[in-house]
Amino acid sequence: MTSEHQTLALFLFSVFVALTLAITSWASRSRHGTAEEFYAGGRLFSPLENGFAISGDYMSAASFLGISGLIALYGYDGVLYSVGFLVAWLVVLLLVAELVRNCGRFTLADVVAARMRARRVRIAAGTSSVTVSVLYLVAQMVGAGSLVALLLGASGGAQRGWAMAGVGALMVTYVVFGGMRATTWIQIVKAVLLMGGAITLTVLVLIRFHGNLNELLNTAAERSGHGGAFLGPGLRYGQDTVSRLDFISLGLALVLGTAGLPHILSRFYTVPTARAARRSVVWAIGLIGSFYLMTIVLGFGAAAVLGSDGVREGDASGNSALPYLSLALGGGAGSTGGTILFAIVAAVAFATILAVVAGITLASSAAVAHDLYTSLRRRHGRQGWSEVKVARVSAVGIGAVAIALALLARDQNVAFLVGLAFAVAASANLPVLLFSLFWRRFTERGAVWSVYGGLVPALLLVVFSPVVSGSEQALVPSVDFHLFPLENPGLVSIPLGFLFGWLGTVTSPSPADPARHAETEVRALTGAGAV
């Protein structure tokens, strides 16, 4: 990495940081200090604005860096991530968006508690939301570390650690001082930059191969080192029964996990009506769909232009494939065009990470303050701090935990790490959400069992999977205590979440209150009484 690359990329990144800090300062002056302002931005955003913000919240470092890297390394099998992330939004649009906006106020637990009003339910849902958010944050921090290693020409753990700490400090600043208003506008700016960067690179890749997709794919297969197998299934998944099951498990997690992500659900509360929430998702699907189609071109383009050795040069997991692709498309190392394009891509990637971690941190701090702290405070009968103050303090703690875990996972592909977060979200959050919205007999015990019945198995299966030990790519490669053969737990943990929810309901000592369910159903479908 030349000094010109470093200087220009850091300059562009500094410009974005200055812009986002200015937005945060503006938002902090315009806030009123209420929970609605901090958590939901006053519910004043239009569907178009919220659609761009949802896109900015969802298209993370995993999307921009990780998916392109996986496609460049594994071809057809890497495309699963692009397809899964996109198809997931149909579940959100058809089953979740409008109903969640009508039933809740700020968090996932609000939807469940709308018909149960039970402290145990709120604590369970809050715990699950924080866990999923921290796992998602880890992936973003790993992406930040990979980018800084590229910019500074450093691959040591200390440099990556400082990069993760710097991103963590910025995300805490956005949340503590700007709340949802600042976070939303940061995500909108980031979405525009990301789409612009992706479009530019996609056009350059297509120009490089004269608009001939067949030539692009054949060249990618030839330079990947795998030949024709690169364009067919089985390179990463499908060699044996275990890998085929892992493929199914990952697909389930990606398609079902989005509807259980706390930072995505919280975006539906920032618009004034349920209709606006639904229209926001339509805008988001258009933007996200376009983006994921471009990641497929970029992934195969990286394989075709860089070759397998070039893809792995900066990062064995492929996280650096896209920045190196931009360098090659701009004219190569040392060229003015390559320097500028590399700097732009690196700055956009940093912007992506900062915007996403801000949204995730806000959602997790809201769960700590609005769900966990409020429930425990009421139990002990104390007044204590205000919700907003607790949320700001918890943002600092959540950032510290995410940084510590990211240091352990710094050599993993960020898209793969996000896949684990999706699996936990689909296992613990989605079952309780769907049961609460659609099952009349669902009870308090069923809700608690559903959350923990999906959350605990998902985490345990990850701990005892090849992701943590027993392989060269594991978090702890020097030992082997893995018992579960799959890398993604979704195939087992998602059905368990639904099973425990059903089992807890049918064994409940007292039935559900039909009047309360009827009230919730009317509210969900009509918006009557929604905040």
N, C-alpha and C positions, 0 to 999 in steps of 0.2 A: 504494500500500500504506500503510494507516494505521499509526500507532504501536501501536494496540491489537492489530492483526493480528500485527505483528512481535513484540511483547512476549509475547503468549500462545503463539504458535508456538514461539518460542525457549525459553519456559519448559517447554512440553511436551517439546520436543526435549532440553532439559537433564535433565529427569526420566528420559527413556529412557537418555541417556548415563550418568547416575549409576547407574541400575539395571544396565546392562551392565558398567560398571566394577566394581560390587560383585560381579557374577557372576564376572568375571575374577579379582578378588582372592580369592574363595572357591576358584576352580579352581586358582589358583597355590599356595594353601596345601595343597590336597589331592593335588597331583601328586607323582609319585615320580621325575621326571626321566628316565624311560626313553623310548626311541623309540616304543614301543607306546602309552604314555600320551600323548605329545605328538601323534603322528600320528593315533591311532585312539581316544583317550579311554579306553583300557583295554578296549575292545570290550564295554562294559557297558550299552549303551543298548538299550531294548526296541524292538520293531517300531513301536509307536505313537509313541514318542519320536523314533525315527529317521525315521519317515514325516513327522512335523511338521518335523523338521530339514531333510529333503530338500526339502520344500515351501518352507521359508524360504530355503534355498540357491538354489532355482531361480526363484522368483518375485521377480525383481530389479526394478531401476528401469526396465528395458526393458519389463517386464510392466505395472507399475503406471502409469508415466508415458508411456512410448514407444508402446505398443500402443494405448492409449486415444487418444493424439494422432494416430496414423496413421489409425485408424478415423474420427476426427472430421474429418480432412482428406481422406481418400480413400475413405471408405465401404467398399464391398464388398471392394476390394483390400486394405484394412488388416486385414480379418478373417482374411486368410491367415496372419498372424502368430499369432493366437490358435489357429487350427486346427492350424498346423504345430507350435507348441510343445507342444500337448496330444497329438497323434498320436505324437509322438516317443517318448512314454513307453511305448507298446506295443512299440517296438523294444527299449527298455531292459528291460522286463519279460520278454519272450520270449527274448531272445538274450544278454543281458549280465549282469543283476543277480546271479543265483545262481552262474553260472560264474566271474565275476570275484571274488566273495567266496571261493570255494574255491581259486582259483589264485594269488591275490596276497596281499601283506601290507599295503602302504601305498600303492602307486602303480600307474599303468598299466604302467610298465616291469617291475614284478614279474610281471605276467601273461605278458608276452612272454618274459621271462628264465626263466620256470619250466621251459621246455623247451629253451632255448638256452644260458642262462648265459654270454652273450657280452657283453664290455664295450662293444663297438661298438653293440650293440642297445640296451643300457641308456642310453647317451649319446644316441642318436638319439631314443628315446622321451622321455627327460628334456627334451631341447631342445624338442621339439614341445609337451610339456605346459606348459613355461614360456611359450612363445610364445602359445599359446591363452589361457592365464591372463591374460597382460598385455593382450591385445586385449579380453578380457572386462572387465578392470578399467577400461579406458579408458571404456567405456560407462557404468559406474557413476559414475565421476568426473565425466563430463559431466552426468549427472543431478543430482549434488550441486551442481555449479555453477549449474544452472538454478534449483534450489530456493532457493539462497542469494540469487540475484539477485531472486527474488520476495520473499523475506522482508525483505531490506534495501533493496529498491527500487533496486538497483544493477545495471546491465547491463554494466559495464566488465570488461575482461579481468582486471584486477588483483584485483577482488573475487572473481571466479570462481576465480582462481588460489589465493587464500587459502582459499576454501571447499574446494577439492580437496586442498590441503595439510593442512587440518584433518581431513578424512575419512581421508586417508592416515595421519596420525599416530595416529588412534584405531584404525584397523584393525591397524596394526603393534603397538599396545599389546595388543590382544586376542590376537593370535597369539603374540607374544613371551612374555607372562606367563601366558596361560591355555591355549594350545594347543587341541586338539580339544575338550576338555571344555567350556571356556568358550565356544568358537565354536558348539558344538552347542546349548547352552542359550540363547545369544543368538538363534540362528536359530529355536528353538522359540517364544520370546517374540515375536519379530518376526512369525512366521507367524500367531500368534493375533491380534496387532494388525492385521495386513494383512487377514486374512479379515474381522475385525470392521469395519474401515473400508470395505472393498469392499461388504460386505452392506448397511451403512448407506446408502451412496451409491446403490446399486442400488435399494433400497426407495424412497428419496426420488425418484429419477428416475421409477420406475413410478407413484408417487403423483402426481407432477407431470402425468403423462399418463393418469391414471385407470386404470392397468393395461392400457391399450390399446396394444399393440405396433404396430399398424398406424398409429395416430396418431403415435406416436413416430418411426417410420421416415419417414412422409410429411413431418412437420415438419422432420426432419433433412435430407431431400432438398431441401426448399424453401429452408431457410436456409443450406444449404451453398454455394449459388451455382452448383451444377452440375445442379440439377433431377433428373429421373429417372435420369440417368447415374450419380448418386451411389450408387444401389442396385444397380447392375449392374457387371460386370467391365469393366476397361479404363481406369479413371480414372488409375491410376498405372502399371499394366502392361496390355499388350494393344493399344496403339494401332498398333504395327507389329511386324515380325518380331523385332527386337531386344528390345523390351519383353516380348514373349511368352516369348522364351528366358530373359530375366531373371526372369520369373515362375516358370518351371520350375526355374531355378537356385536361386532363393531357397527354393522348396518343398523341394527335395532337401536343402539345407543345414539347414533347420529340422528336418526329420523325422529325418535321419541324424546330425545334429551332437550331439544330447544324449548319445548313447551314447559319444561320444568326449571329453566334457568332463571334465577331470581332477578338478575339485572335486565333481562328481557321482559319479564312480567311487570317490573316496576315502570317500564316505559309506557304501558297502557294507562297509567294513572296521570300522565302529564297532559292529556287532552281533555276537553270539557265534557265529551259525550262518548257513549259506546260506539255510535256511528263513526265518530272521528277516529276511534281506536281501530275499527275495522278498515277504514280508508287508509290509515297509517300503514297497516300491514300490507295493503295492496301496493302502495308506493314502495315499501321496503322490498317486497318480492321482486318487483321490476328491477330495482337497483342491485339487489343481491344476486338475482338470477343472471343478470348481465355480467357481474363481476366473476362469478364462479365459472361461467363459460370461458371467460378470458384466462382464468387460472389454468385451465386445461391446455390452452394454446401456449401459455408461458412455461408450463411444466415440460411439455414435449419440446418446446423451443430451447429450454436450458439443456436438455439431453442432446439435442441436435447440434447446438452451437458449441457447448462446452465439452461434451463427452462425459463419460462416467468419472474419470479422474478429475476433471475440472469441477464437476458438481460436488465432489467430496473434498476438494482442495482446502476450502476454508473451514468446513464443518462436516464431519463424517455422516451426520444425520440429515444433511441436505438443507439446513436452514439458511445457508449462504448462497444457494444456487441463484436466486433472483438478483441479488446485488451483483454477482459476478456476470450474470447474463447481461445486465445493463451496461456493465463495463465493456463487454465484448461487442455489443450492438452499437455502442457509441464510437467505436474505433480502436478499442483495445487499451491496454495499460499504457499510461503516459500520454495518450491523446487528449486533446481538449474536449472533444465530444464525449469520450468515455468518462473523463473526469466529471463533467457536468451531469451526465445522465446517472452515473453512479451516485453522485452527491444527492441528486433529487430523489432517487429511489431510497437511499438510506434515510434521508430526512422524512420522507413519507412513511417509511416503516416505523421510525421513531414516533411520528405523529400518531400512527395507528396504535402503537403500544400505549402511549400516554392517554389517549382518549378512552380506550377500552378499559384500562386499569382504573381510570377515574370512575367509570360507570359501575364496574364490579365492586369497587370499594364502597361507593355510595350505597349500593343495594345491600351489601353485607353489614355495613354499619347501621343501616336502617333496621335490619333484622335483629341486631344486637340490642339497639335502643328500644325499638317499637314493640318487639316480641319478647325477647328474653328479659331485659331490664324492667320493663313495665310490669310483666307478669310477676317477677320476683319481688318487686317493690310493693305491689298490691298485697302479696302474700304476707309480708312483714309489716304492712301498714305504715310505711314510711313515705315521706314526701320526696326527699333526696333531690338529685339534679334533674333538670329538665331533659326531655327526650333528645332535643337537638344537641344539648351539651354532651350527653352520653354518646350520641352518634359521632360527634367530632372527635372525642377522645378515643373511641373504639376504632376509628379509622386508622389511627397511629398504630395501635396494637395489631390490627389485621395486616397492615403493611409490613410490619416487622416479621410476623409469622410467615407471610408469603415469601419474603426475601430469604429467610432461613431455609425453607423447603426448596426454593429455586436453586440454591447453591448445591443441594444434593442431586438435583435433576438436571444440571446444566448441560449434560451431554445427550439428552433425549430430544427427539424431534418434537417441535412445539405442537404440530397438528395431532400427533399421537397423544401428547399430554392432555390436550383439550378433549380428545376422544374419551379419556378416563373421566374427566369432569362431566361430560355428557352422560356417561353411563351411570354415574352416581345421581345426577339430576333426574334421569329417567326412572331410576329405581326407587328413589325416596320421595321425590316431589310430584311426579306426574300421577302415580296411582291415587294419592290422597286428593289431588286436585280434581281428577275426573270423578272419583267416587263422590266427592262433596257436591259436585255440580249436577251429577246425573243419577245417583242412586238414592232413592227415597229412604231406604232402611239404614243407611250408613250411620254409625254411632261414634261416640267419643272414643271408645276402646278401639274400634276399627281404624279410626284416624291415627291414633298413636301407634298402634301395631303396624299400620301400613308404612308410616314414615320410618320407624326404626327397623321394621322387617325388610326394607329395601336398603336403607343406609348402612346398617351394620354389616350385612353380608357383602355388600359392594366393597366396602373398605377392607374387610378381612380378605376377600378374594384377591384384591389388588396386592395387599401385603404379602400374601403367600403365592403370588404369581411370578412368572419369569421376568416381569417388569422390575421387581425388587431384587431378586437373587436368582442364581442358577444359570446365568448366561453372560456372554461378554458385554452385552449392551445394558445389563441390569444396573440399577442404582448402586447395589453393593455386589460387584462381580466376584469378590474374593470368597464369598460364602454361598452355600446353596441350601435354603430351607423352603424352597417353593413346593407346594403340594397341589396347587390348582394349575392345570396345563395351559389355560387360555390367558392371553395378555389383556383382553377386555372382559370384564365380568358381566356385561349386560345380559347375555343369554340366560344366565342363572339368576342374577339379582333383580332384574326387572319383573319376571314372573313372581318372584318371592314377594316383592312389594305389593302386587295385586293380591296374591294368595293370603298374606298376613292381614291385609285390609278386610278381605272377605271373612277370614277366620275370626278375627276380632269382633266383627259385626255380628256374626251368627251366634257367638258365644257370649255376647253382652248380657249382663243381668237385667238391663232395662232397655226397652226398644227406643228407637229414635222418635223425636217429637214430630209428628206429621204436620202440625201447624207451622212449626219453624221451618221445615223443609219447604212447605208450600209458599211461605213468605219469601224464602230465598229464591225459589224457582221463578216466582213472578218478578222479583227484582232482577234476576239474571236475564230473563227474556225480554223484559220491557224497559228496564232502567228506572222503574218507579222507586224512589227512595234512595237512589244512588247518590254518592257524594259528588 
